[in-house]
């Protein structure tokens, strides 16, 4: 296939590197950040630039940019697209509601995709051809998924395929991803944090791992999924409020019950003795 990748950051760059090293597909790439584009060409992660002239030749277009840019790209090129389009955005409804009608109008196949992989730092410089080894890939098909897509994703290293809908994807991602970033980012803001050295171990490191996020990208993802994210935030704030009251009022039995409930919930998510990566995300 001729595969065009729009956006050569962490995810798009990793798709490019893995595709070039592990398949025989021809990779075309586009990025507004010239150094990333030139580096991808120099490292042969992409073989050609994706341009206005050749976009119509692509068998598969991967949109590895934030939602509004993914939508804008398809709106601009919809009449030229002849193959398949897969967005790799972190929310689905905000993208699908625009691209799906264009796919129906112009006759191209559209699939929503979300790779469950990443790193603390973004950008092409942190991309890796091993990024997707053992990872789960969420697919939101609006028609039947061609076997060529399944074979391609397996070749990149994806171990699990989770079929979803736009609605279910966004509801689950509010809990599994967005809430983790909200909590981690705010947890870091304590005024005593600067003096943590010598007082901290793995728990601090674990809870703050995803705090250093891309503010522009995550703001768009949070607001674009605000209904489901606010449901999770309201639930969390209510639970924290109850726990705060129990601590302040020294209600030991009530506090113990809440802590036991949380422990039980953790082991429902990840049962003891079972590796986390055995569970598709």
Secondary structure, DSSP 8 states (H G I E B T S, - for coil): -EEEEE--SHHHHHHHHHHHHH---EEEEE-SSHHHHHHHHHTTS-SEE--TTTGGG-SEEEE-S-HHHHHHHHHHHTTT--SEEEE--S-SHHHHHHHHHHHHHHT-EEEEEEEE---SS-SGGG--TTTTTT-EEEEEESS---HHHHHHHHHHT--EEEE--HHHHHHHHIIIIIHHHHHHHHHTT-TTGGG-TTT--HHHHHHTTT-S--HHHHHHHHHHTHHHHHHHHHHHHHHHHHHHHHHHTT-HHHHHHHHHHHHHHHHHHS-TTS-GGGS--
